[in-house]
Amino acid sequence: MVDHLEGVAAPVPAAPGAAGPYTVHDRRVRIAGPATPATPAERAAADPRFARLRRRFLVQTVLLTTAVLGWYFAYLFLSAYERAFMARQVVGSVNVALLFGIGQFASTFVLAWAFTAYAARRVDPLAADIRAAAGAPDTPVATDGGRR
């Protein structure tokens, strides 16, 4: 019978004549393997710089996503509930709603540029260092969907 918890010391009944309802444990414990991770992915995950990389990416993603959604929901809210403000004429027949709508397109490109610039400056170099330290080949990401 195979125990469902392989490698875990299982309790065995106390020896006959032993005092009390105590058990002794089998001292055989299987060693998991070498102390250093074997694959490049395991070596990269064990690197403390990897946690910094993940934190930088998370901060970047959360901030820019919050900015995009906040700007978009502000536009929606103003369009739905502040019709008088959105209908205010700015120049000729151009009103605030039209400027906000065009601003949505412009801000999309500006925030995409900011995401790319931050990643190139703060995320990509750290990822390249981790990749090099892990011994992974420095291969570019496939742009053809992984087909070769």
C-alpha positions in Angstrom: 0.0 0.0 0.0 1.3 3.4 -0.9 0.8 6.2 1.6 -0.7 9.3 0.0 1.8 11.4 1.9 5.1 10.0 0.5 8.2 11.2 2.3 6.3 12.2 5.5 7.2 10.2 8.6 4.2 8.1 9.5 3.4 7.4 13.2 3.8 3.8 14.2 2.2 2.1 17.3 4.2 2.2 20.5 6.3 -0.8 21.4 4.5 -3.4 23.6 5.0 -2.6 27.2 5.8 1.1 26.6 4.4 3.5 29.1 1.6 5.7 27.8 -0.2 6.0 24.5 2.8 7.5 22.8 4.0 6.7 19.3 7.4 6.8 17.8 8.1 8.1 14.3 9.9 6.4 11.5 13.1 8.4 11.1 13.5 7.6 7.4 13.0 10.8 5.5 13.6 11.0 1.8 15.8 13.9 0.8 14.2 16.0 -2.0 17.3 16.5 -4.1 20.1 19.0 -4.5 19.9 22.3 -2.6 20.3 24.3 -5.8 17.4 24.4 -8.2 18.0 22.4 -11.4 16.2 24.2 -14.2 16.7 27.8 -15.3 13.1 28.6 -14.3 13.7 27.3 -10.7 17.0 29.2 -10.4 15.2 32.4 -11.6 12.3 32.0 -9.2 14.8 31.5 -6.3 16.6 34.8 -7.1 15.5 37.7 -4.8 15.7 40.0 -7.8 12.8 38.0 -9.3 10.6 39.2 -6.4 11.7 42.8 -7.2 10.9 42.2 -10.8 7.5 41.0 -10.0 6.9 43.9 -7.7 8.0 46.5 -10.3 5.7 44.9 -12.9 2.8 44.8 -10.5 3.2 48.4 -9.5 3.5 49.5 -13.1 0.5 47.5 -14.2 -1.7 48.5 -11.2 -0.9 52.2 -11.6 -1.4 52.4 -15.3 -4.6 50.3 -15.3 -6.0 52.4 -12.5 -5.2 55.6 -14.5 -6.9 54.2 -17.6 -10.0 52.9 -15.9 -10.3 56.0 -13.7 -10.1 58.3 -16.7 -12.6 56.1 -18.6 -15.1 55.9 -15.8 -14.8 59.6 -15.2 -15.7 60.1 -18.8 -18.7 57.7 -18.5 -19.9 59.3 -15.3 -19.7 62.8 -16.7 -21.5 61.8 -19.9 -24.3 60.1 -17.9 -24.8 62.5 -15.0 -23.3 65.9 -15.9 -24.8 66.5 -19.3 -24.8 70.3 -18.8 -21.1 70.3 -18.2 -20.3 68.0 -21.1 -22.5 70.1 -23.4 -20.6 73.3 -22.6 -19.2 74.8 -25.8 -15.4 75.3 -25.8 -14.6 76.6 -29.3 -17.3 76.9 -32.0 -19.2 73.6 -32.1 -16.6 71.7 -30.1 -17.9 70.9 -26.6 -16.3 69.3 -23.5 -17.7 65.9 -24.4 -16.0 65.9 -27.7 -12.7 66.9 -26.1 -13.0 64.2 -23.5 -13.8 61.6 -26.2 -10.7 62.6 -28.2 -8.8 62.6 -25.0 -9.7 59.0 -24.4 -7.9 58.0 -27.7 -4.9 60.3 -27.0 -4.5 59.1 -23.4 -4.6 55.4 -24.6 -1.5 56.0 -26.7 0.2 58.1 -24.0 -0.3 55.5 -21.3 0.8 52.7 -23.7 3.9 54.7 -24.4 4.5 55.2 -20.6 4.0 51.5 -20.0 6.6 50.6 -22.7 9.1 53.2 -21.6 8.9 52.2 -17.9 9.2 48.5 -18.8 12.3 49.2 -21.0 13.9 51.3 -18.3 13.1 49.4 -15.1 11.7 45.9 -15.9 13.4 44.6 -19.0 17.1 45.1 -17.8 16.3 43.4 -14.5 14.6 40.5 -16.4 17.6 40.2 -18.6 20.0 40.0 -15.6 17.8 37.3 -14.0 17.7 35.4 -17.2 21.5 35.6 -17.6 22.1 34.5 -14.0 19.8 31.6 -14.3 21.7 30.3 -17.4 18.7 30.6 -19.7 19.5 31.3 -23.3 18.9 35.0 -24.2 16.3 34.3 -26.9 13.8 36.9 -28.1 10.1 36.3 -27.5 8.4 34.6 -30.5 6.2 37.0 -32.3 4.6 34.4 -34.6 2.5 32.9 -31.8 5.1 30.2 -31.0 5.0 28.6 -34.5 8.4 27.7 -35.9 
